């Protein structure tokens, strides 16, 4: 047979093996989807046909061996079928016991004597191996007609990849399970056995999470150099075969190390390394699952945290660059599990630079500009530190650091490193390569990475970077007031965003103190004013008057120092707008003026294609709605969504905020059902973010309210429970937002029949006298009385709410309608027609709000469906 024909048979055989691994129902579709050259397709068709319709001469039992006897084993049902063998359930009587086993029988003559030799070799291999994670040999033999058979323990389990898909274990659990496979392979190698076909279908996991390695059908003894292994039927699977296997090199244990790497790669990324390489141009596993929409995205962070290195070493193209043994691979994984540094190292710098440039000839220019920009930013920081000689030394350190960061952060093909990748690598190198020799340079770098992470919603790592930077500067004895003020300001922002109000205020005050020293020392007013802005934001809920005073003072200073139309000006005015809007909603003219000026500044300072501009647009939707500018609110909301969709490809809180603002526009203009489309997008994004920010609570509360209004109670309950939980973490339950959320949550629970749960929720609401705007909580309490049949109490409380908050009060339409609707229902149920007439008269024209009005429906037909609806 010529080399080309042999290659066609080998390709067909590898595809046939993949076909056999598929469920019967999916095989035809898989075949139809394969783009194959005609010689390979023809030969694959022959193999499939032979499997489905074996010739009688090679299959004298017509494909059904049930009821036949092999040795002492009586065959029962067929369990599975492969290219060389068929598996039956078998039974044999041993004294008073009945033993069960899996009986593997050679089929189709296994393509002649070579197949029989291979089958006998498998029996010899299994006889040599004794390990709890390997299926042992129970019995074997040759029937009178020459048919070879093996008996092995019957493993009731699921192939490992499907087990992981159905159980969704995290990366650590997958690695612990996978270590059982490593142990099995290591045992085989100690007994001079090479498996040569490690893949998911050859590893089963039972109900107890116990893994077993199967099928040594193409295995080989490492100590038998004369053994014939080069046959036309190379029964290996391309996706898991080592490169040297595909080229016909002699077998070695390095083949199994590669197979183990390919198996773990499949379990953590959902892809084989060969498929990953062909589709993306990279074998870096974490790059394959970076997208938040990827089914294996949950493994992105663990892969980046050294598992990338382990897999790349196990999957090295050259055998000598892989782990020397399966046990060495397992040892490195155990180091990873224990939080210890792994031994696998990245390739040397020169090699990675060459590979990077080869794959990214277009993107490398942009990357160099990005690195230069970062270098300029760090250089400015060092210049301001004030110690010229030390600055020069640190600048050299940072220059070298940036070069290493850029060349060692291997991006996906055709792209430069992402911001997250650069920050991760920068922080890692600052800690591992620079910290011991120049802690101040390490502090500079961590300050940079920490503050940059805040804008990327990477708050946990931002906190770690900034905290360590501050500790390094404090330990050095250096004054560094400017840098320390920036660090404290960043920490204040992180603490505020994660609900730690007291800590946010403490860091804010420290930032102001250090900023004042920097101002006195070198006149750096920007750092000082930024610290005061951060303090103002930290004080916004606990001391709103002090917060407003901070923002007003900063704006005054901005005009004195000529800093108008800068980022500082925008931040200070936004803070003042937020605080004024919360404290004095009636000042419509001022709110409109602030909103228009803030939008102008953001377009100027941030640019129309920035996340900050999206944030500014979204935050001003409610302002324009409040001042009666509904059309302007609509325009701003949809500009925010359009821009967010263009600039954000991954989940980000700013994109969620844009969709939440659009949902709010639809809801507060009476388009309740339409609002759900936008709220649902925001909910989905926020569900992927770990941060419990005030904005997230607000969006979940409004989304819950909207879903409640259209009767989607389960979604409403989930969203309102999330909002209530966040309020507790932020210690904001005593605010108006807290009372609203408490009331809406209790109302939803009442609608679902969970009356006792609603009572417990209301008991958690603060009960202080004169609570601000507690109308929603009081409404839920009145409805709870009604649900318990306490009609008198419900009637009195509904009347008290109507009297305390008349229509002209500063409340929304949904708030003022509901007590009137409940009062109408109570009057109807009591048969008090005079009370109904009186309520309708008191409403006057307000009761005629059109066919779409909840109140109009309740007036026309005062039943529970209409009058307990939530506008």
N, C-alpha and C positions, 0 to 999 in steps of 0.2 A: 504494500500500500504506500503511495507517495505521501510526502509530507503534507501537502495541501489537503488531501482527502482525510488524512489522520486528524488534522486540525479541525476539519468540519465535524468529524465524529466526536471529538473531544468537546467542542462547543455544544453540540446537540445533547451529549450526555450530561453536561453540567446543567443545561436548561431542563432536561428531563428530570433531574434530581429536584430542581425547584418546583416543577409541575407536580411531582409526587408529594411534596410538602404541603400543597394547597388542599383545602377542603374540596370534595368532589364537585360541589355546586359552583365553585368559582374557577374551575380548571378551563372550561371552554372560553370564558371571557378573557382569561389570562393569555391563552394561546393566541386568540384573535388580536390582542393588543401588542404582540411582539413584532418588532420590525427586524426581520431576519433576512439574510441573503438566502437565495433559493436552495443551495446545497444543504445548508444547516436546517432550514425549514423542512426539507424533504426527509432528512435523516431523523429529525425530531419526530416527525409524523410516523416513521417506521417504528420508533421506540414506543410511542404511545399506542400504536395499533397492536404491537406485540404484547404490551401489557394488558390491553383490553381483550384481545382475542388470541391467547396462546395456542400454538399448534398442538394438536393432540399427541404427537410423538414426544413432545417435551412436557406435556401436562396430561398424563394419562387419566387423571381423575376429573378432567373437565373443569378445572378451576375451583372445585369444591372438595376439600379434604375432610370436612366435618364427618365424624363417625369413624374415621380411619385410625389405626393404631400405629404408633411409632415408639419402639422400645416398649416400655410399660405405660406409655401415655396415650390416653384416648382423647382425640381432638374434638373440641366443641366449636364455638362460633369463631369466625375470622375476626381478628382485631385490627389488622392493618396490612398494607402491602407496599413494598418498595421495588426498586429496580432489580434486585437480586433475590429477594426473599419475601415470603408471606408469613405473617404472624398469626397463630391461632391460640386460643385459650385451651389449655390441656389439663387433664386430671389423671392422677394415678392413685391407686389404693396401696397404702403402706401399713399393713397390720390393721389396727383399729382406726387409723387416721386416713383422711383423704387429702392429698396434696394438690395444690393448684400451681400452674406455671404458665409462662409464655413460651410457646413452642415456635421457633424460627426455622422455616423450611426453605431450602434452596428451590427456586422456581426457574422455569424455562431452561433447565440445564445449566443455569448461570453462565450461559455463553461458553459452555465446554469445560475442559479440564481445568482451565485457569480459574474459573469460578469455583469449582470444587476445592481447588488448592487454597483459594482465598478463604473459603468457608471453614476449612479445617484449621487454617491459621487463626481465624477468629476464636475457634474453640480452644486452641492452645493458649492464646492470649488471655482469655477469660479464666482459664484454669490457673494461670500464673498470678492473677490479680485478686487481692482480698482487701476490699476497702468499703466502708459503709456508703460511699457516694458513687460506687460503681456496681452495675448489675452483675452479679456473680454467675458463674456457670454451675447449674444444678446437675445437668446430665447432657449427654450427646451421643450421637451414633449415626450409622448409615443403614437405611432400610434395604430389604432384599433386592429392590429394583435399582439401588445405587443412590437413592435420594438421601441427602445429608440433612441432619436436623440438630438443633441445639435446644435445650430447655433452660430457661432463666427465670428468676423470680418475676412474678407479674407485678408491674409497677402501675398502680392506679394514680395517674397524675396528668398534668397539663404541661405542654411544652413551655419552656421558661419564658419566652418572649410573650406568649399569650397570658401566662400567669401574671406577669408584671403589668400587662395592659389591663387586665380585669381587676387586679388588686391595688393598682396605683401606689406602690411603695415609693418612699422618697429615695434619694440617691444613696444614702447611708444604708438603708435596708437592702437595696439592690446589691450593693457591694458586699454586704455580709452574706447574702444568699450566694452570690457569685464566688465567694471564697471557698464554698463547698466544692464547686467545679474545679477551682484551682487545686484544691487538695487531692481530688480524684486524678487529675492529670499529673500532678507531682508524684503520686503513688505509681502511676503507670510508668513514668520516666525512671523512677528508682528501680523498677523491674524490667528496665530496658525495652519498654513498649512505647511506640509512637502511635497516637490515635489517628492523625492526619485528616480528620473530618469533624472538627469541633464546630458546631452550629446550633442554633436554637432547637431544631427538631430532634437533636440528639441529646438534649438535656430535659428531663421531666422533673416537675416539682409536684410532690404529693400534697394532700390536704394539710399536713402538719408543717409545710414549708421546708421539706427535706428534698434536696436535689440529688438526682442520680444521672450519671453519664452513661449513655447507651451506645450501641452500634460501633464495635471495633471492626466492622466489615472490611474496611480498607486499611486497617492498622498494620503495623509491621514491627518485627523485632529489630531493635537497634543493633543487636549483636550478630545479626545474620546478614553479612554483606553479599552473599550469593543469592539472596532471595529475589525472585522475579517480581518486579513491581511495575515495570513499564509495559502496560498493555494498552490495547486500543480503547478499552473502556476505563477511562480515568474518572472514576466515580467521586469527583470532588465538586464542591459548590464554589463557584467563582467568587461570590461575595465574601466568602470567609477563607478562601485559600490564600496562602502566602504567595508573594510574587515568584519565588523560586519554584513553587509547585507548578505554577502555570507554565514555567519555562522548562519543566522536566528535570530539575536538579535532583540529586539524591536526597532522600528524606533525612530529616534531623529533628531533634527536639525543638529547634527554633521554629519549625512549622507549627507546632502546637502552641508555642508562645504567641505567635501571630494570631492563630485561631482564637485563643483566649482573649486577646485584645479586640479582635473583630466582634466577638460575642458581647463583651462589655460595651463596646461602641454601639452595637445594635440596641442593647437594653437601655442605654442612657440617651440616645439620640433618635431611635426609631429607624436608623439607616445603617446599611453596611458601609464599611470604609470605602470600598470600591465605588459604590453608588454615590456616596458623598463626594468623592473626588471627581467623578465624571460630571456631576451636576453643578458643583460650585467652584471647582478649582482649588479647593483647600481641604486638608484633612484635619484641620483644627476642630475638634468636636464641638466646643462651645459656640463657635461661629454658626453652626448649623441650627442651633436652637435659640439663637439670640432673640428672634422675633417673639413678641408676646402672644401672637396668635398660633405659634407652633405647639403641637400637642405635647411636646417634651420640654417646653420652656421652663417647667419647674426645676429642671436639672441644670439650667444655665449657670447659676451662681456656683453650685458645687463643682461643675466642670472647670470653670475659671479658677477655682481655688485648688489648683494642683492636679486635679484629675485629667485635665488636658495633657499635662506633662507625662503622666503615667501612661495614658493611652498612646500618645505619640511615640513613646519609647517602645512600647509593646508592638506597635504597628510599623516600626521602622522598615524601610524598604530593604536595607541590607541586614541580613541575619546577625552580623556581628555587632550591630548597634542596638539590638533588642535586649531585653532582660536575658541573662544567661540561662535562667531556669524559670519554671512555673512558680517555684517557691519564692524566688527573688521578686517576681511580680506580686505575689501575694503579700510578701513582707512590706513592700512599698504601699500597698493598699491598706495594710494594717496601720502603717505610720499615718496615713491620711485619716483614717478613722479615729486615731488617737490624738489628732491635732498636731502631729510632729511633722517636720519638714520631710518631704519625699526625696529620694535619692535621684530620681529622674531629673535631668537638667535640660534646659533649653539648648538647642544647637548653638555653636559659637557665633559671635557677632558677625564676622565677615560672611559666613555662610548665609545667615538670615538676611543680611543686607542684599546679597546677590539675589536670593529668592524673592525678596520683597520687590526689588526694582524690576525683576523679570516679570512678575505678575502684575505690577502696577505702574507701567511706564507713563500712563496719562495722569493717574492720581498722585504720583509721587511729588509732582510740582506743588499741588495744593497742600500736600502734607508738609513739605518743607516750609511753606508759608505759614501753616498752622504752628509748626514748631518754633519758627522765628517769632511769631506773635507771642507765644507763651514765654519765650526767652526774654522778649522785650518787657513783658509785664513783670517777670521776676527781677529783671535788671533794674527796673524802676523802684521796686520794693527795696532792693539792696542799696541802691543809691541813697534812698532816704534814711537808711539806718544810721548814717553819720560816722561810721568808723571806716575810714578810707582803705587802710591796708587790709583789714579783715574783709571788707566788702570785695576787694579785688580777688582775694583767695576764694571767697564764697562764690563769686561770679564764675570762676573757672570750674568749681565743683558743679554748679548748676548747669553750665554749658555742657559739660560732659554728661551730666545726668539726663538732660534733654535729648542728647544724641542717642543714648542707650534706650531711653523710653521709646523714642520714635522707631528705632530699628528693631527693637525686641517686641513690639506690639504688632503681631502679624494679623492684618485685616483680612476680610473676605476678598476674593478676587475682584479687581476692578474698583476698589474703594480704598480710602485712607482710613486710619484708625478712627473709631468713634470717640467722642468726648469721654464717655465712660471708660473706654479701654485705656485711653491716655492717663486719665486720673487714677485708675486702679494701678496701672503699672508705675506711675510716678510715685504714688504713696508707698507702694511695695518697695521700690528701690530706695526711697528716702529712708525707710526703716531698716532695710537689710544691707545696703551698700554705703550709705552716707552717714547714718546716725553715729556710728562709733568714731569716725574720723572727724566729722564736722557737725556736731549737733545743732548749731545755729543755722547752718544751711539746710539741714533736715527740717528744722522748724519753719523756715521760710517756705519750703516746698509744701509741707503739710498745711500751712496756712492758706496757700494758694489752692491746693486741691480741695480742702475743706469748704472754703467759701464758694468755689465753683460747683461743688456737689449740691449745695442748697438750691441753686436754680434748676437742677436736674431732678429734684425730688428724692435725692439719694441721702436722706437725712441721717440714717444710722451711721453711715460711713463718714458723713460730714462731721457728726458729733465726735467720732473717734479721731479723725484727723485734727480737728481744731483743739480738742482737749489735749492731745499729745503735743501739739505745737506750743500751746500755752505752758505746759509743764516743762518743756525743753527751755523755753525762754526764761521762765522763772528760776529754773535750776542753774542757768548759766550766770546769774547775777547781773545780766545786762539790763539796762534801763528799758530800751526798746519800747518806749511808751506808745509810739505810733502803731507798731505791729501788734502789740498786746491789746490795744484798743480795738483794732480790727478783728482780732480773734474773739474778744469778749462780745463785740457786736454780732459777729456771726453766731456765737453760742446762744446769745439772747434770741436771735431769730429761730434757731433750731428748737430751743425750748418752747417758744411760743407756738410754733407749728405743731409740736407734739403734745401740747396741753399742759406743760409744766410751768404754770404762770409765775409762781413765786421765784423759781429758778431763772425764768426769763427776765424778771424785773431785777434780780440781783446781778445777773450778767450785764444787763443794760446800764445799771448804775455804775458798775465797775468800768464799762466801756467809756462812759461819760467822764469819769474821774481820770482815766488814763488819757483820753482824748484832750482833756483840758491841759494836762501836763505837756502833751505833744504840741498843743497850740502855743503854750508859753515858751516852749523850747525852740521850735523851728517855724512857728506860724502856720502849721497845717490846719486850716480851718475846716477843710472838707471832712477829715476823719472825725473831728469833734462834732460837727453837725450831723454826720451820719450816725454817730453814737446816740445823739439826742433823739433822732428819728426812731431808732430801734427801741429806745426806752419808752418813747411815746406809744409805740405799738404794743409793747409789753404791758403798759398800764391801761390799755383801752377798756378793759372790762372791770378790773378791780377798782380803778380810780379814774373815771372818764374825764373829770374836770382837770386833773393833773395831766392826763394824756393830751387833752385839747391845748392846754397851756404850753406844753412842749412843742407841739406843731406850730402854734402861733409864734413862739419865740424863734424857732428855726426859720420860718418864713421872713420874719423881721430881719434876722441876720443875713439871710440870702440877699435881700435887697441892699443891705449896708455894704456887703462885700462884693456886690456886682455878680452874683452867681445865678441870676435869672436864666431861664431856659436851659437848665442843666438837669442831670439826673437827680441831684439833691432837691432841686426845686419841685420836680415831679413827685418824688417820694413824700416830701413834706406836705404838699398840697393834697395828695391822695389821702394821707393820714388825717389831715384836718377835715377833708370832705367826709370820710368815713365816720369820724367822731361827731361832727356837726349833724350829719344825717341821722345818727342813732339817737342824739340827745334832743334834736329840735326838728321834727319832720315838717312842721308847719311853715318853715321859712323857704317856701317854694322858689322864690327868685334867687336866693343865695345858692340853693342846691343846683339849679339849672346853670348858673354862672360857673360854679365850681366844676360841674361835669363837662361843660364845653371847653373850659380852659385846660382841664386834665387831658381831654382827648387831643387837643392841639399840642400840648407838651409831649405826650407819648408818641404821636406821629413824628414830631421833630427829634426827640431824644432817642427813642427806641427804634423807630423805623416802622413802616407799615407791614413788614413781614417778620415781626418779632413776636415771641411768646409774651413779652411784657405788654405789647400793644393789644394782643388778644385778651389778656387779663384785664386791661383797662377798659376795653370795649364791654366785656361781659359784666364787669362790676357796675357799669353805668346804666345798664338796661333798667334795673329797678328804680334808679333815680329818675329817669325820664318817664317811666310809668307813674311814679308818685306825683310828678309835677304836671301830669296830664298830657305829655308828649308821646302818645301811643305810637304814632307813625315813626317818629324818630327812634323810639325804643325798638321797633321792628327792624329798622335799617341797621341799627347798631348790633342787634342780636345776630342777624344773618351775616353781617360783615365779620363778626367774631368767629362764627362757625366756618365760613368759607376760608378764612385765613388759617384757622387751627387745622382744618383738614389738609391744607397745603403744606404746613410746616411740621406737623407732628405725625410720624409714622408709627410711633409706639405709644402705649398708654401714658398719659401725662395729666396731672391735675388741672392744668390750664385748659387743655382741650375739653376735659369733663366740665369745667366751669362754663365754657362757652355753650355747650349743649344744655347745661342746666339753666343758663340765662335765657336761652331760646324757649325752653320748656316753661319758664316763669312768665315770659311774654305771652305765650298762648294761654296759660292758665288764668292769669290775671286780666286777660281781655275776654274771658268767657269761653275759650276753646279748650275745654277740659280734655276731651278725648284726643285732640291733636297734640296736646302737650306731652302725652305719654311716649310718643315716638322719640322725643328729645330727652326726656328724663331717663328713658331706658338706656340710651347710649351712655349718658353720664353715669348711671348706676353701674353699668358694666365696666366702665373705666375705673371708677373709684373702688370697685370690688377687687381690683388687681393692685391697688396701692395700699401700703401698710400704714400710711400716716393718717392720724385722726385730727385733721385740721378743722377749724371752725367752718370753712367753706364746704367741706365734705358733709358735716352735720347739717348745714343749711340745705344743701341739695337733697340729701336723703329725706329730710323733713318735708320739703316741698313736693318731692316725688311721691312720698307716702300720702300726702294730702291729696294730690291729684289722682292717684290710684284709688284712694278711698272714695273720692267723689263719683267715680264711674263704677264702683262696686267690685273692683279687683282687690278683695280684702286680704288675700294671702300675701300679695306683693306689698300692699300698704303696710301690713303688720311687720314684715321683714325690714322694710326701710325705716319705719318709725322706731323699731327696736334698736337698729344700728345707730340712729340719731340719738336716742335716749342714752345709749351706752357711751357714745362719744361725749355727750354733755357731762356725764358723770366723770369721765377721765379729764375733761377740761375744767371741771368744777364750775360749770356754767348753768346748773339746773335752776338756780335762783334768778336767772335772767328772763326776759320776755320770751326768748327762744325756748328756754326750758319749760315755761308754763304752756306755751303752745304745743310743744312736742308731747308733754305729759298728757294734755287734754286730748290731742289727736290719737295718741296710742291707746288711751283708755276707751275712747269712742270706738276705735277699730275692734278692740277686744269685746266690747259690748255687742257690736254687730255680729261678731263671730260666736256669740253665746258664752264667752268666757267671762262671766260677770264677776266671779270671785277674783280672777286675775286683774280685771279692770280696777277693782277696789284696792288691790295691793299696789297697783301702779299709782293711783291717785294718792295713796298714803305716802308714797315716796316724794311727792311734790312738796316743795317748801311751803309752809303754812303761815309765814310771817304776815302780820297785819299790813294792809296797804301794799300788798304785792303788786308790782307793776303789770298792768294789762293781763290779769289772770282770767280773762273772759273764757278762753278755751278750756281751762281746767274746770271752771265753774259750770260751763255748759255740759262737760262730760259728767260732772257730779249730778247735775239735774237729770241727765239721761240714765244714770245709774239708779237713781231713785225710781224713775219710771219703770226700768227693767225689773226692779225688785217689787213692783206694785205699791211703792210708797208715793201715792198720787199727790197727797197734800204737800209733802216736802218738795216734790218735783215742781208743782205749780208755784209754790212760794219762791223757789230759787230761780225759776225761769222769769218770773215777774221782777225779781230783784236785778237780774242781769239786764233786762230791758230798760229798767229805770236808771241803772248805773251807767250803761253805755248806750245812749240813744243813737239814732242813725247818724247824726251829725258829728259824733265823736270820732276820734282818730283811730278807727278800726276798719278792717276790710269788709267787703260785702258778705263774704262767707261768715264772718263773725257776727254781724248785726242781724242777719236773717235767721240764724238757727234758733235763738231763744223765742222769736216770734212764731216760728214754725212749730216748735215744741208746745208752746202755749195754745196754739190752735188745735193741735192734736189732743191735748189734755182736755180742752173744752168740749171737743167733739165726743171723746170717750165718756165724759161725764154727762153728756146730753144737755149741756148748758148752751143753748142756742143764743141766748142773750150775750154771753161772754164772747162767742164767736163773732157776733155782729159788732160788738164793741171793739174787738181787736181789729176787725177789718176797717172800721171807721177810723180808728187811731192811725192805721197805716196810711189811709187816704190814697193818694196817687202812687205812693211807694209800693203798694200792693199790686199795681198793674205794670209789671216790668217786661211784658211780652211773653210769647209762647215758650221761650226757652228758659224762663226764670223758674228756679226751684220754688221760690215763694209763691209765684202765681199758681203753680201746680198744687201746692199745699192748700191755698185758699179755695181753689176750685174743688178739690177732693181731699179733705183732711184725714188721710189714713196714714198708717205707719210707713208705707212705701214712699209716699210723697213728702211727709212731714219730718221723717227721720233721715232723709237724704242729706248729704253733706255738700254744699255748694263749693 
